Amino acid sequence: MSIWKLVRLKFGNSPVHFGEVGIGLEQSSERIRSDALFSAWISTYARLFGKAGVEELLERFCSESQPPVRMSSTFIYSRPEGENAIYYLPRPLKFPINYPDEDLQFFKEYKKLTYLPIPVWHRWYQGEGFTTNDAQELIDKTTKEGTGNGALHKAETFNYGETFKTEKRPKIAVDRVNAATNLYHTGFVQFNWNQPNNEIRSLAGLYFLLEFPEEDKSLETNLHAALALLGEEGVGGRRSSGAGRFEIEWESSLPKDWQKILKSPKNMTHHCAISLFWDDPSVMNELITEDCSYEIQERRGWIAGSPSGLNLRRKSVQMFLEGSVFPSPPLGKLADVTPEGFKEHKIYRNGIALSIPIKVKPEKISSDCL
């Protein structure tokens, strides 16, 4: 039986800079994806437990029939004062059951909901599905009418963007040859926080899920220690400016909302990825059918580990993004992205998938196909 853990990252007043392919220094994502978090975590694990320790762990990922742990990407949680935390998940890339064919009155507002709070996500994709009341709320949102007392409003469905703010901070680059200066701006994300009684309190942050195939206290303890060290050093970019530092809350038991989602729901027809996913092309080609809905992104970057001290570009891979929907559970594996000529050690990108079973609106079959 799988063992699930939920981990919260509390950034307090520390900003973050999570770069994405193509968005440049002036922009920052509000969350970090599973492959990037895995890479940072493994690097810290290596510093803490040495070369032998990290090689032993990676060997388990590559050789065992099941990986020792699967991990999701990070997503936003919000914890208003005096209330339970609100967890957001990416909306699957298929319509929920009972979603109407005629949706022109509210489709644009529906498409804006790229992240859903857990109660709405559970109801739409594992429960009764989309309702006429949901449609009316979206219509009211579009026309700016209504009371704002519906189920979607009460679940904080429309408040995702209020959990953080983005800003651009000026930076100065100094040329090493002629000392010429150049002004540029870097984007940062700041999660909601306050400071009552001179104590910094996180009102929003990031969380992710871990799935262990069986209880493994030793591995869990080591991962906890490496993540705590990563929190002190910071995750993401611009760490020298104090960005990315966090404290961790490693939950011993799942919140009730999450227990509902993961308690082996029945009559599910598809699986929604909540992590990035990569596998051998032959496996991925078999998995991709007309019943899939997915997005793909090229994942690339640099490593700093050559004997000369120069940065090397790692191999790029195409990965399925969170929210992609498949008719069977995606499994995935580590992708070897070691640069050509780099002999120090292997470089891996985490493509091991974590998914949740869902049910979706059946595809409408054209009369031409009958």
Secondary structure, DSSP 8 states (H G I E B T S, - for coil): --EEEEEEEE-TT--B-B--TTT-TT--BSS--HHHHHHHHHHHHHHHHHHHHHHHHHHHHHHSSS-S-EE---EEEE--TTS--EEEEE--SS-BTT--S--TTTHHHHHH--EEEHHHHHHHHHSS---HHHHHHHHHHHHT-S-S-SHHHHTTTT-GGGGEEEEEEEEEEE-TTT--EEEEEEEEEEE-EE-GGG--EESEEEEEEEEESS--HHHHHHHHHHHHHHHHH-SSS-GGGTTT--EEEE-SS--HHHHHHHS--SS--EEEESS-B---HHHHHHH--TT-B--EEEEEEEEE--TT--EEEEEEEEEE-TT-EESS-----EEE---TT--SS--EEE----EEEE-B------GGG-
